Amino acid sequence: MPLVLDDLMAPEAINDPHTYYHQLRELERVHWNERWGGWVLTGYDDVVAVLRDSDRFSSDRMAYLETELNAEERCLYQPIFAVLAKWLVFIDPPDHTRIRRLLNTRFTPRAVEQYRPRVRSIVNNLLTEIEPRRRMEVIHEFAYLVPLTVILELLGAPALDRDLIKQWSEQIGTFFFLRADEPRRREIACEGVTSLVNYLRPLVAQRRESPTLDLISALVACEDQQELTEAEIIATCVLLVFGGHETTMNLIANGVLALANHPEEWDRLKADPKLIESAVEELLRYDGSVKATVRWARSEAVVGGKTIKAGQKVLCALSAANRDPEHFPEPDRLDITRAPNPHVAFGQGIHICLGAPLARLEAQEAIAGLTRRLPAPRISTPTLDYHPTVVSRALRNLPIEF
């Protein structure tokens, strides 16, 4: 059956977004999606233009969603809106500029490089347990443990319960990962946000009394200088815990899947470990963890020859842009030596991913460790199950054997 191109949640679109977006791009690069009620951009140039134009396109998702809710719903969902409305990814300047400036120095490539030995140690310890078994479930036994351990140590909270945090993160993820009409979707997300806030608040209070050299202490110091409010500190900690492992977990898992489906590339990397940097860039392009991001038009704008009216929403399909044949020769081919590789997996403009240098480092060490110590794996399930979400490329599980 032909794809229903206006159904962004169709099984074909979830399981194989690249074919879906190829067909949509061939039909119309800037497409009005009647079912979703907004524009979908699948061309590289159009996606980059919108992401870089923060003057005309807003990232304030919470402000937009609140206009769609009645008073009762706004009260019901207040816990999640109170926190997510202060996330860097959902705010515009000047608040975005102020908060990002305070965090930038902690996430530069030079700053995160100090964590490489620790990440390598985490990877090696996990693989020492996995290697004798010759099998693993990639996500829960490997991909989520690497970035979560690192972000908790960076925050100064290494002893926090990883299983609880994983549970709460999955609850928060329902806000992004489930259909908008899913029963209790936002209530479940509120439960996760509230639990994580209540878990982190005492830690922030402790750092206020006894600061150390960790990131939470640095945020508290900004509060003392009246550069951050307590609510912004808590919200930023929640974002760092959730965003600091969720997207990197999916990047690692998607990368393992891509290489398992292309064993010649696994063997190529195994034979030449120096290719790891370009390999991770190609894995980001080929099947990154973020499929799309949304913007809202502040004023009328023309994109790709189409007039976008003020107030309309725009889905910037990053995974489609990353396979635009006008910018990437043989876009559906995995080539770990691809150069140049100007992918937009981390976005563009002022909202380009703050944690991109850390995510790159973690993915490099995770993939390098796997290919160094193990042969190309086999996928040990006949079907792959993805979370039904427009914005994320997220497997539910990935069992493999070596």
N, C-alpha and C positions, 0 to 999 in steps of 0.2 A: 504494500500500500504506500502511496506517496506520503511524505511527511506533511503534517499539518503545521505550516511554517509560523502560524500565529500562536501555537501552543508551546511556550518555552519550557513547560513541565512535561511534555510528551516523553514517553519512555525512550524514544529515539534521540531526543535532544539531551536527556540526562545521560544515557549510556554511551552515546557517540556524538558529542557536541561538535566535533570537528567536521563531520559530514553534514550535520544539520546547518552549521554556519556557512559552510562552503555553498550549499544550495541557496541559502538565504542571500549570501553576497552576490551570487550569480543573478538572482532575481532582482535585488535592490539593495545597494550598499547602505543606504539610509532608509529604513523601512518603518512605517507607522504600524505598530502592532495593536490592532483593535482590541484584542482579548486582554492584553496587559494594560492598555491605555497609555502607551508611551512609545518613544522612538527607540529603535535598535540599530546600533552602528556596528558594522562588521568589517569595514575597511580600515587599514592601518592609519592612513593620513587623517581620516575623520576622527578616529578614536583619540589619537595624539592631540589633535587640535582642541577637542573638547576638554580633555584632561589638563591641558596646559592653560586653559582660559578660565581661571578661577574668578575673574571679574564678572563673566556672564553666566557661569555655571556653578551652582552651589553644591556643596557636599553635605548640607545640613539635613540628614535623613530624618532625624527625630522631629524637627520642626515641621517637615512635610507630613510625616505620619500622624502627628497630633491633629492636623487639620482634617484628617479622615475619621477621627474618633469622636464619639459623642462624650458628654461629660462623665457618664458612668464608666465608659471604657477608659477614659483618661485617668480616672481615679483608680481603677482596677490595675492598670498597667504602670502606675506611677513609679514603682521601684525600678523597673528596667529603664524607663525613660529618664529618670533622675540620674542614672549612672551613664548610660550610653550617650546621652546628650552632651556629655563632657569628654567623650572619647575623641582623640585627635582626628580619627578618620571621619567623624561626623560633625565637625565644626569648621567654621570659616574664619578668616582673619577678621579682627585682630587677635582673637583668643587663640586661634590655631598658631599664629606666628609666635605669640608669647610662650605658649606651652612647649611648642616644638623647639624653640631656641634653648630652653632649659634642658632638654633631653638630648639634643643633637650630639654634644661632645661625648656622650656615653656610647654612641652607636656608630661612630666613624669606623672605617676599615682598620685604622691604626689602633683605635681603642679596643675593638673586639678581638684583635689578633692575640691579645694576651690570654684569651680563653681557649685557644687552639689546643695546647697540651692537655687541658682538662677535658675538652670534648673528645679528643683522641683516646684518652684514658677511659672515659665512659663507654665509647664505642667498643674498645678492645675488651673491656670487662663483660659487656653484654655478649659479644661474639664468642668469648671463651666459654660461656654457658651454652650458647646456641650451637656452636660448631660440632660437638660430639653427637648431637641429636640429628643433624643433617636436615632439619626442617624447622620452620617457625611460622608464626602468624605475624606478619611484618608490622602491622600497626600497633597492636597491643603489647607485643614482646620486644619491640625495637624502636619503631619510628616515633612513637610518642614519648618514650622514656628519655631519648637523647635531648631534644630541645626543652622539655619540661624541667629536667634536672638542671640544665644550664640556666634557664631564666629564673628559677627559684634561688640558685646560688648567686646570681647577679643581683637579685632583689635583696639578698641577705636572709632568705628564709629556706635554707636547704632541708630543714627538718619537717617542713609542712607535709601533710599526708597526701601523697601523690594520687592515691586511689580516690580520695574524696574530691580533690581538685579536678581529676578527670571526670568524675561524675557531674560535678557542678558545671564544668566547661561544656559537657555534652548537653546539659539542660539549657545553658545560655545559647548553645549552637542551634537549638530548635527555632530560635528567633530568625535564624538565617537559613537553616537547612531544611525546614519543612514548608509545605504549601501554606499559603496565607489562610486557607480555609480549614486547616488541620485543627481538630478539636483540642482545646487547651494549649495550643502552641505558645501563646504569649504568657499564659499562666505558668507553664513549666519553666520558661525562660526567666520569669520573675523570681521563681523559687531558687534557681541557680544563682542569679545575681545577688539576691538577698543573702544566701548562705555564704557566698564567697566574700561579700562585703563584711559580714559579721565575723568571718574568719580572719580577714586582713586588718580590720580596724584595731584590735588589740596590739598587733605587731607595729602598726604606725605609732600608736601611743607609746609603746615601749621604746621605739627609736627616738621619739620626742624627748624621752627622759634620759636615754643612754645611746646617743648616736654612735654609729660605727662608720666604716668606709663603703657601705653598700648603697644601692640605688635608692632604697626607701629613705635612708638617712639624708641623702642628697635632696630628695623631694621635700622632706620635712624642713631642711635648711632653707629651701625656697619659700616655704610657708612663713618662716620666721622673718624673712625679708619682704613679706607681703607680695610675693610674686605668684604664689599659688594659694588657693583656699584648701581647707581640709577635704571638702567634697571633690575637688579636682585631683588631689593626691590619691584618694581612695579610688576614684574612677580610673585614673592612670594606672594604678596597681592592678586593677581588675583587667584592664586592656592588655597590660604587659603579660599577665599570667595567661589569659585566654589567647590573645593574638600571638604571644611569644612562643607558643608551642603548637597551636592548632594548624596554622598554615604551613609551618615547617614540617610537621608530622605528615601532612598530605603531600608536600613536595617530595619528601624521602620515599613515601610509599608509591607515589606515581612514578618516581624515577626508577625504583626497583622494578616495577611492572614494565616500564618501557624497555629497560635493559634486558629483562627476562624474555620479552617478546623479540628482542634483537640480540641474541647471544653472541653474534659476531662483534657487536659493539662492546659487550661485557668483556669478551676476550681481548679486544683491542685496548681497552682501558687497563685490564690486568697486565698486559704486556708492556704498557707505557703509562705508569701512574702519573707522569707529568701532565697528562691530558685532563686531569681531574677538573681544573678550573673551566676549561672550555666545555667539558662534558656536562657540568652542572648548569652552565648557561644554556646549553642545548636542551637539557631536560626541563628547564624553566620555560623555554619557548615551546617545546614539543607538547607538553601536557602539564602546565603549571597548576598550582593549587588554587588559584583564583581565576575563575572563568570570566567574571564580569564585575563591573562596579557601576554605581548609579549616580547621576548628577541631575540637578533640577535647573531649568533655565530661569535666570533672574530677569532677563529681558529677551525680546525677540532676537533671534540669531539665525543666520543661514549657514547650514552645514551640508556639504556635499550636494549643493543645489536645492536642498529642501529647507523650508522656513519652519523653524522651531519656535513656538510661541511661548511667551513668558508663562511660567508655572508648569509647563509640561516636563515630564521626566524623560531621561535619556539613559538607555542601557549601553554602556561602552563595553563591548564584548572583547576582552583582552585576548582570550584564546583564539578568537577569529582573527584579530589583528596580527597575532603571532603566526598565523598560517596564511597570511595574505600573499598570494603568489607574486604580486607586484613588488614585494619587498624581500621575499624569501624564496630563492630558487628551490624547486622541488620541496615545497613546504611540508608535505606529509612524510618526508624521509627523515629518519633520525640519523644525524651525523655529528658525532661528538667532537669533531674538529671544525665545525661550521664557523666561518669567519668571513665578513663581519657578522655579528649576531645582535642587532639592535632591538631585541624583544622588549615587550612592555609588560612582562609578568609582574613586575613590582609597581606598575602604574607609571605616571608621568606627572610633571608639574609639582606644585607645592605639597601635594599629598602622596608623593612617591614614598614607598614603604620605609618608615623609619628604621625598622629592624632588618632591612635587606642585607647589610654586611654580615650580621650575625647569622641570618638564615643561610646565606651562601656558605659561610664557614662550617656550619653544622652539617649542611648537605654534603659539602666536599668531604668532610671527615667520615660521615656515615657511609656514603657511597664508596669512597676509597677503601675504607675498612672492609666492606663486604667484598668488593672485587679483588682485593689483595689476598684475603684469607679463604675465599670460597669460590667454587666454580659457578658458572652460569646456572641459575635455578630453573626449576620447572614450576609453573603455576598448578597447584594441586586442587583446583576447583573448576568445574566445567563452566560456571558463569560467575561474573563479577557483579557485585551489588553496590551501587552508588547512592549516597544520600540524595534525596530528591530536592535539589536546590539549584537556583539559577546562578548564584554568585560563586559557589565553591565546587571544586572538582575533588570530591571526597569519597574514597572507598570506605565501606563499612568494615571490611576485613580483607586480608590478602594472605592466604596460606600458600607457602612455597616449600619446595623440597630441593635439596642439593644432591 
